[in-house]
Amino acid sequence: MNVLVTGGAGYIGSHAVRELIRAGHTVTVLDNLSTGHRAAVDSRAHFVQGDTGDAVMVERLLVDRRIEAVLHFAAFIEVGESVQDPDKYYRNNFASPLALLGAMRAADVRKIVFSSTAAVYGNPVRVPIQEDDVRAPINPYGRSKMMTEMAIEDASKAYGLGYAILRYFNVAGASPDGTIGEAHEPESHLIPRILMAAREGRAVGIFGTDYATPDGTCIRDYIHVVDLVNAHILALEKIEEGRDAVYNLGSEKGFSVREVIDACRAATGLDIRAEEHPRRPGDPDRLIASSSRVRALGWEPQYPDMTTIISHAWKWHQTHPRGYKS
Ligand SMILES: NC(=O)c1ccc[n+]([C@@H]2O[C@H](COP(=O)([O-])OP(=O)(O)OC[C@H]3O[C@@H](n4cnc5c(N)ncnc54)[C@H](O)[C@@H]3O)[C@@H](O)[C@H]2O)c1
């Protein structure tokens, strides 16, 4: 299939580009490089530097490249920043996708795979979280993603758009060969923060030790980035017009912050120091996905265990101490 990957120079998008090419798809990447890295984009993909909010340019690109489906990763991802500057998030994570959907309609591109997030559930009503559970996001980031989900669902009903909405839990790891990986600035995700602290001999912060969990720290569900992007390829190939397709992407297993730090100590052989801090606002006790829906599609994770996830991330961090500037 001829596919457009928006945000293909970012962490998850760059892994998706590689796996899509491996699966035989022809890939065009659209990325404005606001947080992404040109060097992360596979050289076999056609790269265009531009903004998904530029509907005229996007429509032309869709037509020129004969695009049949869009995988929409491009977004801003910092929850804290979204609280400080909601306008930035509603523009890029809602208004830009609306422009993209309009361009797709004008160019008659009828399939989209959308990167959504567990943040749309807010404080979950139950764990494991199921796809039909109520959407009640508690920050502008989660709300901007929920609004885009709704725009896609309505476009499906009104215009026959085929879609898959994928709600990611905590994405981690790197390409097993260590050539592409996670390079966010700032880095707010737990595993890279622990590994960066380990490499630099600093202590890693634990925010909150009084949660209602066995060891008092928050519990999250981790999924290897390669397994995550392979679920996209499966979902893409199964899109049918008019079919509801919302999938959680997680492993159904929860790890506490302390357990992840211990797993990083084991994987790196380093004595990583931890420093305890008060809670941050808005962190639920535990977030764990039910992934039975995506498993029913035929998805099976290749790298389900935490040690493998961390060792792939560690390989990337060791070989790229300054990310793509290395
Ligand atoms: N990383 C996670 O754990 C996680 C969890 C849940 C959901 N997600 C979602 O996955 C997607 C990708 O996340 P990521 O971690 O790879 O982020 P990232 O910042 O590494 O990648 C985002 C990419 O999109 C590009 N981009 C942003 N706005 C753009 C625009 N308007 N036009 C063109 N390009 C634009 C950036 O330059 C960057 O290359 C996002 O939609 C995010 O909300 C990520």
The ligand as an SDF file (V2000), in Angstrom:
LIG
                    3D

 44 48  0  0  0  0  0  0  0  0999 V2000
    5.5740    7.9860   23.3780 N   0  0  0  0  0  0  0  0  0  0  0  0
    4.5460    7.4700   24.0550 C   0  0  0  0  0  0  0  0  0  0  0  0
    4.7240    6.7400   25.0630 O   0  0  0  0  0  0  0  0  0  0  0  0
    3.1280    7.7330   23.5800 C   0  0  0  0  0  0  0  0  0  0  0  0
    2.0580    7.2810   24.3840 C   0  0  0  0  0  0  0  0  0  0  0  0
    0.7640    7.5100   23.9400 C   0  0  0  0  0  0  0  0  0  0  0  0
    0.5290    8.1370   22.7220 C   0  0  0  0  0  0  0  0  0  0  0  0
    1.5740    8.5590   21.9700 N   0  0  0  0  0  0  0  0  0  0  0  0
    1.2910    9.2270   20.6920 C   0  0  0  0  0  0  0  0  0  0  0  0
    2.1640    8.7110   19.7020 O   0  0  0  0  0  0  0  0  0  0  0  0
    2.4830    9.7090   18.7420 C   0  0  0  0  0  0  0  0  0  0  0  0
    3.9820    9.7730   18.5320 C   0  0  0  0  0  0  0  0  0  0  0  0
    4.6340   10.0160   19.7760 O   0  0  0  0  0  0  0  0  0  0  0  0
    6.2130   10.0590   19.8550 P   0  0  0  0  0  0  0  0  0  0  0  0
    6.6010    9.6220   21.2210 O   0  0  0  0  0  0  0  0  0  0  0  0
    6.8070    9.3680   18.6740 O   0  0  0  0  0  0  0  0  0  0  0  0
    6.4490   11.6400   19.7340 O   0  0  0  0  0  0  0  0  0  0  0  0
    7.6450   12.4320   18.9870 P   0  0  0  0  0  0  0  0  0  0  0  0
    7.6450   13.8110   19.5130 O   0  0  0  0  0  0  0  0  0  0  0  0
    8.9060   11.6530   19.0870 O   0  0  0  0  0  0  0  0  0  0  0  0
    7.1780   12.4070   17.4820 O   0  0  0  0  0  0  0  0  0  0  0  0
    6.2120   13.2910   16.9650 C   0  0  0  0  0  0  0  0  0  0  0  0
    6.6610   13.6760   15.5620 C   0  0  0  0  0  0  0  0  0  0  0  0
    5.6520   14.4670   14.9540 O   0  0  0  0  0  0  0  0  0  0  0  0
    6.2620   15.6260   14.3490 C   0  0  0  0  0  0  0  0  0  0  0  0
    5.2120   16.6570   14.3290 N   0  0  0  0  0  0  0  0  0  0  0  0
    4.5830   17.2150   15.4030 C   0  0  0  0  0  0  0  0  0  0  0  0
    3.6320   18.0760   14.9750 N   0  0  0  0  0  0  0  0  0  0  0  0
    3.6610   18.0700   13.6110 C   0  0  0  0  0  0  0  0  0  0  0  0
    2.9120   18.7190   12.5950 C   0  0  0  0  0  0  0  0  0  0  0  0
    1.9430   19.5940   12.8880 N   0  0  0  0  0  0  0  0  0  0  0  0
    3.2190   18.4510   11.3040 N   0  0  0  0  0  0  0  0  0  0  0  0
    4.2030   17.5850   10.9790 C   0  0  0  0  0  0  0  0  0  0  0  0
    4.9440   16.9370   11.8980 N   0  0  0  0  0  0  0  0  0  0  0  0
    4.6700   17.1740   13.1970 C   0  0  0  0  0  0  0  0  0  0  0  0
    7.4730   15.9280   15.2120 C   0  0  0  0  0  0  0  0  0  0  0  0
    8.4650   16.6710   14.5450 O   0  0  0  0  0  0  0  0  0  0  0  0
    7.9530   14.5090   15.5590 C   0  0  0  0  0  0  0  0  0  0  0  0
    8.8280   14.0070   14.5710 O   0  0  0  0  0  0  0  0  0  0  0  0
    1.8530   10.9990   19.2530 C   0  0  0  0  0  0  0  0  0  0  0  0
    0.6500   11.2150   18.5560 O   0  0  0  0  0  0  0  0  0  0  0  0
    1.5870   10.7150   20.7170 C   0  0  0  0  0  0  0  0  0  0  0  0
    0.5000   11.4490   21.2010 O   0  0  0  0  0  0  0  0  0  0  0  0
    2.8690    8.3870   22.3800 C   0  0  0  0  0  0  0  0  0  0  0  0
  1  2  1  0
  2  3  2  0
  2  4  1  0
  4  5  1  0
  4 44  2  0
  5  6  2  0
  6  7  1  0
  7  8  2  0
  8  9  1  0
  8 44  1  0
  9 10  1  0
  9 42  1  0
 10 11  1  0
 11 12  1  0
 11 40  1  0
 12 13  1  0
 13 14  1  0
 14 15  2  0
 14 16  1  0
 14 17  1  0
 17 18  1  0
 18 19  2  0
 18 20  1  0
 18 21  1  0
 21 22  1  0
 22 23  1  0
 23 24  1  0
 23 38  1  0
 24 25  1  0
 25 26  1  0
 25 36  1  0
 26 27  1  0
 26 35  1  0
 27 28  2  0
 28 29  1  0
 29 30  1  0
 29 35  2  0
 30 31  1  0
 30 32  2  0
 32 33  1  0
 33 34  2  0
 34 35  1  0
 36 37  1  0
 36 38  1  0
 38 39  1  0
 40 41  1  0
 40 42  1  0
 42 43  1  0
M  CHG  2   8   1  16  -1
M  END
$$$$
